[in-house]
Amino acid sequence: MLFDQPHVVDGVDLGDRGRVVAGSFFDAVPDGGDAYVLKAIIHDWEDEQATAILRNCRQVDAAVLVIERLIGNANQDPQAKFSDLNMLVAPGGRERTLDELASLFARAGLALQGATPTASGLFVIEAAPA
């Protein structure tokens, strides 16, 4: 399933590979998935909006996979810190530490299950209904 705003998915045809659903994750997410993947989504938003998105994902009772950069300790991973600065001046969001994401998950009714680094510098952060 590909879920995005109507103007984004208008005209998209996945054929027999999946279905396209138009909507806003601020209203609700479609039911029926085993896992919901949010790549470079949560970092676009401040905590209140990010929690609302995650809460809507929690309502469908499935795993949530957040793919983002993580802010590490001082003098670690400057790419995440540069991305954090970019998020501040562009859309208004921010990169977060794993603890900060765990806190967002908890407020949304989710529990952090783990974080797996990838070769690209991104992490796959898994949450499940609490």
C-alpha positions in Angstrom: 0.0 0.0 0.0 1.2 3.5 -0.9 -0.4 6.1 1.3 0.2 9.8 0.7 -1.7 13.0 0.1 -4.1 13.1 -2.8 -2.0 15.4 -5.0 1.0 13.1 -4.5 -0.7 9.8 -5.5 -3.0 11.2 -8.1 -2.4 9.1 -11.2 -0.1 6.5 -9.5 -0.9 3.0 -10.6 0.9 0.1 -8.8 -0.9 -2.5 -10.9 -1.2 -5.8 -9.0 1.8 -4.9 -6.8 -0.3 -3.0 -4.3 -3.0 -0.4 -3.8 -2.8 3.4 -3.6 -4.6 5.2 -0.8 -5.0 9.0 -0.7 -5.2 10.8 2.6 -3.4 12.6 5.4 -1.6 10.9 8.3 -2.8 13.8 10.5 -6.4 12.5 10.0 -5.8 8.7 10.1 -3.8 6.0 8.4 -5.5 3.1 6.4 -6.0 -0.1 8.4 -4.8 -3.5 7.3 -1.0 -3.2 7.3 1.4 -5.4 9.3 3.9 -2.6 9.5 3.9 1.1 8.6 7.1 2.6 7.2 7.7 6.3 7.8 10.9 7.3 6.0 12.1 10.9 6.5 8.7 11.8 7.9 9.0 12.3 11.6 12.0 14.6 11.4 9.9 17.1 9.3 7.7 17.9 12.4 7.9 19.3 15.9 7.0 17.0 18.7 3.3 17.7 18.8 2.8 16.9 15.1 5.2 14.0 15.2 3.3 12.5 18.1 0.0 12.9 16.3 1.3 11.0 13.2 2.6 8.2 15.4 -0.6 8.1 17.4 -2.6 7.6 14.2 -0.2 4.8 13.3 -0.8 3.3 16.7 -4.6 3.2 16.1 -4.2 0.5 13.4 -2.4 -1.8 15.9 0.7 -2.6 13.8 4.4 -2.3 13.9 5.9 1.2 13.0 9.2 1.5 11.3 10.7 5.0 11.4 13.7 5.5 9.1 15.7 8.6 10.1 19.1 9.8 11.2 19.8 9.8 14.9 21.6 12.5 16.8 24.5 10.9 18.6 26.9 12.0 21.2 29.1 15.1 20.8 31.7 14.7 17.9 29.8 11.7 16.4 28.0 11.6 13.1 28.2 15.2 11.9 25.8 14.4 9.0 22.9 14.0 11.5 23.8 17.3 13.1 23.9 19.1 9.7 20.6 17.5 8.8 19.2 18.8 12.2 20.3 22.3 11.3 18.7 22.0 7.9 15.4 20.8 9.4 15.4 23.8 11.7 15.7 26.3 9.0 13.6 24.6 6.3 10.5 22.7 7.3 10.8 23.4 11.0 11.3 19.9 12.2 14.5 18.3 13.7 16.6 15.2 14.0 16.3 13.4 17.4 18.2 11.1 19.6 17.0 7.6 20.2 15.7 8.6 23.6 13.7 11.5 22.2 12.1 9.2 19.6 11.3 6.7 22.4 9.6 9.5 24.3 7.5 10.4 21.2 6.6 6.7 20.8 5.5 6.5 24.4 3.3 9.5 24.1 1.7 7.9 21.0 1.1 4.6 22.8 4.0 2.8 21.1 7.1 1.1 22.6 10.6 1.3 21.2 11.7 -2.2 20.1 15.1 -1.3 18.7 17.2 0.6 16.2 19.2 -0.9 13.4 21.9 1.2 11.7 22.2 1.0 7.9 25.2 1.7 5.6 23.6 4.9 4.5 23.8 6.5 8.0 20.1 6.1 8.5 18.6 4.0 11.2 15.5 1.7 11.1 13.8 2.4 14.4 11.1 -0.1 15.3 8.1 0.6 17.5 5.2 -1.7 18.5 1.9 -1.0 20.2 2.5 -0.6 23.9 
